[in-house]
Amino acid sequence: MNTTVLAPSPAAVVPPRYTLPERARSHLLPIAIALSLAVHCVVLVVKFIPPDARLLENVTPPLEVVLVNSKSIRKPNRADAMAQANLDGGGNTEANRRAKSNLPVVPDETDTDEVTLATQRVANLEAEMKRLLTQSKSLTPVDSRQDSPAPLEERSDAVTKAESVQANTKIARLEAQIAREWDQYQKLPKRKFIGARTEGVVYAQYVDDWRQKIERIGTHNFPEEARRRGLYATLLITVSIRSDGSVEKVDIDRSSGSPVLDRAARRIVELSSPFAPFPPAIRRQYDILSITRNWAFTRTDELVTE
């Protein structure tokens, strides 16, 4: 009897299972415990806090727009800032600087204050003279030649005579002071202080003609050193003009911060003088006009007064 032995098919062959060695299995538990401890330590150490609301408010950067005082037809190839109009300009410096306005943001009341102070000084002088006059009238002169009513009062009469002499001397001194100050006051010229917002009908045209002449000559003679060094600023200046058009004095009430521009302002007044003589309507009222204005040396190499 023949016995046939069938070989197992390849599909029926089951590969042996892979098992970790006994030594590796013994180290698996400590490794798992170490990893678990590490994860728990990380969770305990790391602190989660909500984001700061103030930082979220400023996530979007602000939009900055520059206001320019001129424009050009051609659009610049590379813009340095946003503005209300195209401006493809050059400048007078190679530094990367942005032009700033020379004019104040809010109306400057300094010129009005200067006019008020000058008017107040005149009022104070008049009040002082009135006070001295009232004081002198309150002191009644006493006759020092009065005879004593009785021999027993000779000592009292001596004191009375001394007081009367002192009173008369004080009265004479006050009257002399009043006369001296009154003479000085009478010699003072009649002056009118004109600020930027105090123009009247009588002298408005004269002041406007003066302004146009100053701006024309100032622009034509713009300081070369200021143009070369890029100096542009504003100063407050008072020009006092006599009735014949000559300049009495020039006062810089607020400096521009640059000696070059301050000297240029005085030079422009010198080149512009003499000015027109006062019209009869002004001459009848005033001897001197003191005109206070802000002078701006602009980046367009112009002198602008206001």
Secondary structure, DSSP 8 states (H G I E B T S, - for coil): ---------GGG---------HHHHHHHHHHHHHHHHHHHHHHHH-------HHHHHTSS----EE--S---SS--SS-SSEESS------S-SS------SS-SS---HHHHHHHHHHHHHHHHHHHHHHHHHHHHHS----TT---SSGGGHHHHHHHHHHHHHHHHHHHHHHHHHHHHHHHHHHS--EEEE-TT---TTTHHHHHHHHHHHHHHHHHT--HHHHHHT---EEEEEEEEETTS-EEEEEEEE--S-HHHHHHHHHHHHHH-S-----HHHHTT-SEEEEEEEEEE-TTS-EEE-
